[in-house]
């Protein structure tokens, strides 16, 4: 990988993360995906005492349909229970098929249980932190005192695995950046400031990988 390519990837990767310093919260909401390390990270936060309850949200998305034999929420809950999280500290939201539904349906589930959290920790993949934040701030029906977003790792190359390949992660990274740009006008997310160097990094990566990478 060339130095310039790495710099562009690093610029966009860092932009998509928020580097929140976590404080105790009322609930951990975990957005479903194809990466069970998201569930592992949420479980570690619970076991550290950062919140008394975890919501796992997700049915099947594009990357888990036909891959997971159960809804993402159930798969993630299995990971959490194996890690030592008590089953009574877990709520499952098994309908959501996109980020907006993760947020709205988690709110509905908590409301059904008489829970109105004011401090929320939101857990997702590293390159989805900013989009998760923007989606929550638009889609959560009530005000919260604090929203903290976190993920399992900060480093681009540490994140890559046999399943989360370089090509797949770049595709997802570019696609999520495009949603940061386009989704506010669709009413899906709040708008986010985009520094010039981030926009330039995206344009450089699109020239290298093509528009199909972000489809």
Backbone bond lengths (Angstrom), bond angles and torsions (degrees), N, CA, C in turn:
res aa  C-N    CA-C-N  psi(-1)  N-CA   C-N-CA  omega(-1)  CA-C   N-CA-C  phi
1 X - - - 1.457 - - 1.524 109.27 -
2 X 1.331 116.50 130.68 1.458 120.24 -177.97 1.524 110.91 -71.03
3 X 1.330 115.29 159.07 1.457 120.60 179.67 1.522 111.23 -61.23
4 X 1.341 116.67 -42.16 1.459 120.04 -178.57 1.522 111.35 -66.19
5 X 1.331 117.06 -41.52 1.461 120.30 178.57 1.519 110.02 -61.94
6 X 1.328 116.53 -44.68 1.462 119.64 179.05 1.528 110.74 -60.68
7 X 1.315 117.60 -41.79 1.465 120.81 -179.06 1.521 111.45 -63.10
8 X 1.343 116.89 -40.64 1.461 120.14 178.63 1.524 110.88 -65.27
9 X 1.322 116.26 -43.67 1.465 120.14 178.58 1.525 110.77 -62.57
10 X 1.317 116.53 -44.33 1.455 121.09 -178.62 1.532 110.74 -63.43
11 X 1.332 116.82 -40.19 1.466 120.28 179.74 1.520 110.96 -62.08
12 X 1.335 116.82 -46.74 1.457 120.27 -178.82 1.526 111.00 -70.50
13 X 1.319 117.01 -40.80 1.468 122.67 178.98 1.524 111.03 -58.60
14 X 1.328 116.21 -47.45 1.466 120.51 -179.56 1.523 111.54 -65.80
15 X 1.318 116.89 -37.56 1.466 120.02 179.24 1.522 111.32 -61.21
16 X 1.321 117.27 -37.72 1.461 120.82 -175.41 1.527 112.71 -75.26
17 X 1.333 117.04 -8.64 1.463 121.30 176.35 1.524 109.90 -103.89
18 X 1.320 116.16 152.03 1.464 121.67 -173.39 1.521 114.11 -109.88
19 X 1.328 117.54 -15.96 1.464 122.40 176.22 1.530 112.53 55.77
20 X 1.310 116.92 40.50 1.453 120.27 177.04 1.530 110.38 -68.99
21 X 1.320 116.29 137.97 1.467 122.36 174.75 1.530 107.44 -91.67
22 X 1.315 116.24 112.65 1.460 120.43 -167.26 1.523 113.10 -73.97
23 X 1.326 113.43 138.66 1.452 123.83 173.58 1.531 108.28 -122.38
24 X 1.334 118.82 159.64 1.474 120.51 179.52 1.521 112.20 -54.28
25 X 1.339 115.17 145.44 1.459 122.00 -176.54 1.517 109.78 -136.59
26 X 1.327 115.20 175.23 1.464 120.78 179.30 1.526 111.91 -85.42
27 X 1.327 116.84 -27.67 1.457 120.50 -176.15 1.524 109.72 -156.69
28 X 1.321 114.94 148.99 1.463 122.92 171.05 1.525 106.72 -107.01
29 X 1.328 117.50 119.14 1.461 121.62 176.67 1.520 107.76 -105.99
30 X 1.319 115.30 122.88 1.455 121.75 -174.07 1.521 109.33 -112.01
31 X 1.315 116.15 117.87 1.463 121.36 -176.42 1.523 109.33 -85.51
32 X 1.320 115.96 129.82 1.451 121.76 -174.06 1.515 112.85 -64.89
33 X 1.334 114.91 156.34 1.463 121.10 178.57 1.517 108.13 -169.02
34 X 1.335 115.51 -171.17 1.459 120.45 177.86 1.522 112.30 -92.03
35 X 1.328 117.69 3.92 1.460 121.46 -174.21 1.524 109.80 -113.96
36 X 1.321 116.73 106.91 1.467 120.27 -176.88 1.526 112.93 -70.91
37 X 1.328 117.43 -8.84 1.472 118.79 174.26 1.527 110.59 -65.41
38 X 1.319 117.40 -22.90 1.463 120.68 174.55 1.527 109.19 -62.10
39 X 1.331 116.30 -44.95 1.464 120.94 178.02 1.522 111.37 -66.66
40 X 1.320 117.32 -37.70 1.463 120.60 177.93 1.526 110.53 -62.27
41 X 1.326 116.55 -42.50 1.462 120.53 -179.96 1.523 110.76 -65.18
42 X 1.329 116.88 -44.62 1.463 120.32 177.83 1.528 110.66 -60.02
43 X 1.312 116.43 -41.05 1.466 120.55 179.30 1.518 111.07 -63.07
44 X 1.328 117.26 -42.37 1.463 120.78 178.51 1.522 111.24 -61.67
45 X 1.329 116.79 -38.97 1.462 119.95 178.73 1.526 110.70 -64.46
46 X 1.325 115.84 -41.99 1.469 119.70 176.96 1.528 110.28 -61.32
47 X 1.322 116.63 -47.16 1.463 121.06 -176.43 1.530 111.55 -67.56
48 X 1.322 117.21 -22.25 1.466 121.40 174.32 1.536 111.72 -79.75
49 X 1.340 116.63 -6.63 1.450 120.41 178.28 1.515 114.88 86.18
50 X 1.335 117.37 20.28 1.464 120.13 -177.28 1.523 113.07 -78.79
51 X 1.318 118.46 -18.01 1.468 122.07 175.66 1.522 108.38 -162.26
52 X 1.336 117.73 152.45 1.465 121.07 -177.45 1.524 114.29 -88.97
53 X 1.330 117.09 -2.12 1.461 119.97 -171.88 1.521 109.74 -148.89
54 X 1.347 116.47 141.48 1.466 122.16 173.69 1.522 109.26 -120.09
55 X 1.317 116.09 132.40 1.463 121.77 167.70 1.527 107.40 -104.20
56 X 1.330 116.45 124.92 1.458 121.33 171.20 1.523 107.41 -103.21
57 X 1.332 116.30 123.04 1.459 121.44 -174.61 1.520 111.09 -119.97
58 X 1.329 116.55 131.63 1.452 120.05 173.35 1.514 112.98 148.83
59 X 1.321 115.07 135.79 1.463 120.91 171.31 1.521 107.56 -97.01
60 X 1.318 117.73 -95.73 1.459 122.59 173.17 1.525 108.29 -137.47
61 X 1.328 115.72 138.86 1.450 121.67 172.57 1.508 110.20 -113.86
62 X 1.328 115.90 -170.80 1.467 120.60 -175.92 1.525 111.98 -59.04
63 X 1.325 117.27 -35.90 1.463 120.14 -175.14 1.517 113.81 -89.77
64 X 1.334 117.90 -8.16 1.471 119.59 179.49 1.519 113.00 -115.56
65 X 1.330 117.06 -14.06 1.461 119.78 179.73 1.529 109.07 -65.59
66 X 1.329 116.20 120.78 1.454 120.63 -177.66 1.520 113.64 84.90
67 X 1.342 117.06 -3.74 1.464 122.21 178.76 1.525 110.37 -108.12
68 X 1.335 116.78 -52.34 1.460 121.51 173.97 1.522 108.72 -85.30
69 X 1.326 116.95 133.54 1.464 120.04 179.14 1.522 112.23 -88.50
70 X 1.323 116.84 -2.13 1.467 122.52 173.70 1.516 107.93 -131.95
71 X 1.335 118.46 163.95 1.469 119.60 175.20 1.530 111.51 -56.41
72 X 1.324 115.59 151.87 1.459 120.30 179.68 1.523 111.60 -53.95
73 X 1.318 116.46 -40.60 1.465 120.38 -178.88 1.530 111.05 -59.44
74 X 1.321 117.00 -43.12 1.468 120.34 -179.89 1.523 110.94 -67.56
75 X 1.336 116.23 -41.39 1.472 120.00 179.28 1.527 110.01 -61.99
76 X 1.316 116.63 -43.10 1.453 120.76 -179.54 1.532 111.06 -66.91
77 X 1.324 116.46 -38.30 1.462 119.80 178.79 1.521 111.02 -62.98
78 X 1.324 117.59 -37.67 1.461 120.92 177.15 1.530 110.56 -60.58
79 X 1.337 115.44 -42.14 1.467 120.17 177.55 1.524 110.30 -60.79
80 X 1.332 116.06 -43.69 1.466 120.81 -177.57 1.521 111.92 -65.68
81 X 1.316 116.59 -43.94 1.466 120.44 -179.92 1.527 110.62 -64.51
82 X 1.338 116.03 -39.85 1.468 119.91 176.10 1.530 111.32 -62.37
83 X 1.343 116.39 -29.17 1.464 120.64 -179.65 1.523 112.64 -82.33
84 X 1.347 116.90 -8.78 1.454 120.05 177.72 1.506 115.59 109.96
85 X 1.332 118.18 6.94 1.463 120.88 176.78 1.529 108.64 -77.31
86 X 1.317 119.45 127.69 1.471 120.44 179.28 1.530 111.27 -65.45
87 X 1.313 115.76 141.18 1.457 119.96 -178.86 1.527 111.78 -59.23
88 X 1.338 117.15 -32.69 1.462 119.91 -178.22 1.533 112.15 -71.91
89 X 1.323 117.42 -8.82 1.469 121.18 177.59 1.527 111.68 -98.33
90 X 1.334 117.12 11.34 1.463 122.24 -176.47 1.521 110.09 -121.57
91 X 1.315 116.32 133.78 1.462 122.82 169.28 1.522 108.62 -116.68
92 X 1.337 116.43 139.62 1.462 121.30 -177.95 1.518 110.60 -110.45
93 X 1.320 115.56 127.02 1.465 123.01 172.56 1.524 105.63 -112.74
94 X 1.329 117.57 109.17 1.460 120.74 -167.77 1.526 114.18 -112.54
95 X 1.344 117.54 20.21 1.466 119.54 -178.49 1.526 113.57 -106.93
96 X 1.309 118.06 -27.13 1.467 122.00 -168.78 1.528 112.00 -64.66
97 X 1.341 114.78 136.20 1.459 120.88 177.79 1.527 112.55 -123.40
98 X 1.336 117.17 4.66 1.455 120.82 174.17 1.528 108.34 -154.89
99 X 1.315 116.17 175.54 1.468 120.42 -173.16 1.524 112.35 -64.15
100 X 1.325 116.67 -41.96 1.457 119.60 179.14 1.517 111.87 -60.51
101 X 1.330 116.53 -40.97 1.464 120.26 178.38 1.524 110.97 -69.49
102 X 1.341 117.66 -35.45 1.469 119.56 173.58 1.518 110.59 -51.80
103 X 1.324 115.95 -45.42 1.458 121.24 -176.63 1.528 110.97 -72.21
104 X 1.314 116.72 -53.62 1.477 120.23 -174.81 1.518 112.13 -64.81
105 X 1.320 116.53 -44.31 1.456 119.72 -176.73 1.531 111.42 -71.45
106 X 1.331 117.43 -31.33 1.469 119.78 174.75 1.523 110.39 -65.87
107 X 1.321 116.39 -39.95 1.470 120.70 176.37 1.526 110.02 -60.60
108 X 1.330 116.93 -46.28 1.463 120.96 -179.67 1.528 111.11 -62.10
109 X 1.322 116.64 -41.80 1.468 120.45 -179.73 1.526 110.77 -63.63
110 X 1.319 116.18 -46.08 1.460 118.98 178.93 1.530 110.97 -62.95
111 X 1.328 117.17 -39.86 1.466 120.74 178.80 1.513 111.21 -61.86
112 X 1.341 116.70 -39.22 1.463 120.70 178.42 1.526 111.78 -61.46
113 X 1.336 115.80 -27.02 1.469 120.58 179.17 1.534 111.51 -96.56
114 X 1.322 116.35 11.18 1.455 120.04 177.85 1.514 114.44 71.54
115 X 1.337 116.86 25.79 1.464 121.50 -177.09 1.529 109.12 -111.24
116 X 1.324 115.91 126.58 1.470 121.87 178.39 1.524 107.96 -126.20
117 X 1.325 117.66 81.40 1.469 120.50 -174.10 1.521 112.39 -66.80
118 X 1.307 115.27 140.66 1.466 121.45 174.90 1.529 112.11 -104.70
119 X 1.326 116.02 -19.25 1.461 121.05 178.83 1.531 107.48 -126.51
120 X 1.331 115.77 119.54 1.467 121.28 -172.43 1.519 109.83 -124.69
121 X 1.333 115.42 135.41 1.464 122.25 166.86 1.526 107.27 -106.26
122 X 1.317 116.56 125.28 1.459 122.97 -178.69 1.524 107.93 -109.40
123 X 1.337 116.95 127.67 1.464 121.80 -175.81 1.527 109.65 -115.83
124 X 1.334 115.48 131.19 1.470 120.39 177.89 1.528 108.57 -151.99
125 X 1.311 116.90 -169.26 1.464 121.90 174.57 1.534 109.80 -71.39
126 X 1.336 117.77 159.05 1.462 119.36 -178.15 1.527 113.89 -56.96
127 X 1.330 117.27 -44.74 1.466 119.23 -175.31 1.533 112.62 -80.87
128 X 1.322 117.32 1.09 1.464 120.99 178.37 1.540 112.41 -108.45
129 X 1.318 117.71 5.34 1.461 119.17 -177.30 1.536 111.92 -59.13
130 X 1.318 116.86 -52.79 1.461 119.59 -175.21 1.524 111.09 -64.37
131 X 1.314 116.86 -40.13 1.461 119.07 179.55 1.525 110.47 -67.89
132 X 1.326 117.75 -38.14 1.465 120.35 176.94 1.527 110.26 -61.16
133 X 1.311 116.62 -43.17 1.469 121.04 178.33 1.528 110.51 -61.42
134 X 1.330 116.28 -49.19 1.465 120.59 -177.28 1.521 111.52 -63.46
135 X 1.328 116.26 -35.94 1.464 120.64 179.34 1.523 110.46 -69.92
136 X 1.323 116.68 -47.16 1.462 120.60 179.79 1.521 110.65 -57.84
137 X 1.309 118.09 -46.44 1.455 121.85 -175.84 1.526 111.91 -64.69
138 X 1.319 117.01 -23.33 1.465 120.70 177.12 1.520 112.00 -91.66
139 X 1.314 118.02 -37.50 1.464 121.79 -167.57 1.533 114.05 -97.90
140 X 1.335 118.83 -22.37 1.468 120.64 -179.97 1.525 108.06 -71.22
141 X 1.327 118.80 125.50 1.470 120.32 -169.34 1.524 116.30 -70.50
142 X 1.333 118.53 -20.82 1.459 120.19 -176.47 1.523 110.25 -125.00
143 X 1.325 115.44 164.48 1.460 120.36 179.61 1.533 110.30 -74.41
144 X 1.323 116.08 147.53 1.457 121.92 173.71 1.523 108.47 -122.00
145 X 1.321 115.50 155.30 1.461 119.79 178.63 1.522 112.09 -77.55
146 X 1.338 115.42 -33.20 1.470 118.41 177.65 1.520 109.83 -152.71
147 X 1.324 115.07 140.81 1.460 122.64 172.95 1.519 106.73 -126.85
148 X 1.312 115.35 120.64 1.462 121.05 177.98 1.529 107.99 -117.49
149 X 1.321 115.85 136.13 1.464 120.69 -178.63 1.522 108.26 -118.95
150 X 1.327 115.70 137.84 1.461 120.11 -175.99 1.526 110.30 -147.38
151 X 1.337 115.28 164.20 1.461 121.41 179.56 1.518 109.19 -149.38
152 X 1.323 115.13 178.05 1.459 119.92 -167.10 1.523 114.35 -79.11
153 X 1.323 119.45 -20.21 1.465 120.71 -178.02 1.508 109.49 -157.83
154 X 1.326 116.20 157.24 1.455 120.46 176.80 1.521 113.04 -99.89
155 X 1.318 117.33 -19.99 1.455 121.49 -169.04 1.525 112.35 -93.73
156 X 1.324 116.30 133.70 1.469 121.47 -177.47 1.522 111.55 -61.36
157 X 1.315 117.35 -51.91 1.460 119.15 -173.78 1.521 111.93 -74.97
158 X 1.324 118.45 -28.85 1.460 120.03 173.87 1.521 111.47 -63.89
159 X 1.319 115.85 -28.91 1.460 119.67 -176.61 1.531 112.10 -73.21
160 X 1.321 118.33 -27.55 1.457 121.49 -175.21 1.529 111.06 -68.36
161 X 1.336 115.07 139.17 1.464 122.06 176.72 1.523 108.65 -139.52
162 X 1.317 115.42 -176.22 1.466 120.61 176.74 1.524 111.22 -61.47
163 X 1.341 116.82 -33.93 1.460 121.01 178.35 1.530 111.90 -88.85
164 X 1.316 116.38 -41.52 1.470 120.75 178.69 1.522 107.82 -92.50
165 X 1.313 115.72 78.25 1.458 122.36 -173.50 1.517 111.19 -76.58
166 X 1.324 115.57 165.17 1.463 121.21 178.68 1.516 110.90 -56.10
167 X 1.331 117.63 -48.67 1.468 120.87 -177.86 1.522 111.38 -62.68
168 X 1.329 117.09 -42.77 1.464 120.36 -178.56 1.522 110.92 -66.14
169 X 1.322 116.94 -44.23 1.464 119.89 -177.60 1.527 110.35 -66.71
170 X 1.328 117.96 -39.97 1.466 119.79 176.96 1.521 110.22 -63.38
171 X 1.319 117.32 -43.29 1.467 121.07 177.21 1.522 110.74 -57.20
172 X 1.320 116.38 -46.76 1.454 120.95 -178.62 1.525 111.70 -68.60
173 X 1.315 116.65 -39.55 1.459 121.58 179.41 1.531 110.59 -61.40
174 X 1.319 116.86 -47.73 1.461 120.29 179.98 1.527 111.06 -65.39
175 X 1.332 116.35 -40.87 1.458 119.90 -179.91 1.518 112.35 -64.50
176 X 1.325 116.62 -39.20 1.461 119.28 179.25 1.523 111.60 -70.16
177 X 1.323 117.48 -35.71 1.460 119.31 174.88 1.528 110.42 -61.35
178 X 1.323 116.57 -43.24 1.468 119.68 178.73 1.526 111.19 -59.74
179 X 1.312 117.18 -36.00 1.461 120.31 178.01 1.534 111.24 -70.07
180 X 1.329 116.89 -34.60 1.467 119.69 173.68 1.524 109.79 -58.20
181 X 1.325 116.11 -39.09 1.463 121.37 -178.63 1.527 111.43 -74.93
182 X 1.328 117.36 -45.48 1.468 121.48 -167.38 1.523 115.45 -95.70
183 X 1.316 118.27 -27.25 1.460 119.60 -171.43 1.529 115.41 -72.12
184 X 1.332 119.99 -26.81 1.469 117.23 176.26 1.522 113.32 -57.98
185 X 1.316 118.16 -39.95 1.466 121.03 178.86 1.522 112.34 -67.56
186 X 1.319 117.40 -22.08 1.460 121.78 178.20 1.528 111.62 -87.55
187 X 1.333 116.63 -5.87 1.457 120.83 -179.72 1.512 114.38 83.53
188 X 1.342 117.87 12.52 1.457 121.37 -176.74 1.528 112.79 -88.78
189 X 1.337 117.42 -28.24 1.459 121.97 -173.24 1.528 109.26 -143.85
190 X 1.340 115.56 161.10 1.455 118.40 167.43 1.529 108.07 -77.83
191 X 1.315 116.31 157.82 1.464 119.91 178.89 1.527 109.82 -76.82
192 X 1.322 114.93 153.05 1.455 122.31 -179.65 1.526 109.85 -125.61
193 X 1.330 118.63 141.39 1.464 119.63 174.81 1.521 109.95 -65.41
194 X 1.320 116.28 138.11 1.470 121.13 -179.90 1.523 108.34 -122.78
195 X 1.331 117.86 106.84 1.466 120.38 177.76 1.529 111.57 -60.45
196 X 1.304 116.32 151.78 1.459 121.33 -177.54 1.522 112.06 -59.29
197 X 1.341 116.75 -38.08 1.467 118.67 -178.33 1.524 111.82 -67.68
198 X 1.325 116.82 -27.53 1.464 120.36 176.82 1.527 110.41 -72.11
199 X 1.325 117.04 -45.54 1.464 120.83 177.20 1.525 110.44 -60.39
200 X 1.317 117.32 -39.23 1.463 121.03 179.27 1.527 111.14 -67.40
201 X 1.333 116.59 -39.62 1.466 120.09 177.98 1.520 110.56 -62.40
202 X 1.334 116.29 -42.49 1.469 120.04 178.13 1.523 110.52 -60.56
203 X 1.326 117.45 -48.11 1.459 120.80 -178.75 1.526 110.99 -60.88
204 X 1.311 117.40 -38.90 1.461 120.57 178.65 1.521 111.10 -65.76
205 X 1.327 117.24 -40.06 1.460 120.78 179.81 1.523 111.35 -68.97
206 X 1.321 117.13 -37.14 1.459 120.14 177.61 1.527 110.34 -63.86
207 X 1.331 117.61 -37.73 1.465 120.71 177.61 1.521 111.19 -63.07
208 X 1.341 115.42 -34.07 1.475 119.97 -178.73 1.530 111.21 -79.03
209 X 1.333 116.01 -46.24 1.474 119.91 -171.56 1.528 113.83 -100.73
210 X 1.333 117.26 -14.10 1.464 120.35 178.30 1.501 112.14 84.78
211 X 1.347 115.61 159.27 1.453 121.11 -178.79 1.522 112.91 -64.98
212 X 1.327 116.90 -24.98 1.468 119.56 -178.57 1.524 110.98 -64.34
213 X 1.354 117.57 -24.64 1.463 120.56 -178.16 1.507 111.38 -63.59
214 X 1.325 116.79 -30.82 1.463 120.24 -176.49 1.512 112.52 -99.15
215 X 1.315 118.66 11.32 1.461 121.03 -177.37 1.521 110.86 -66.26
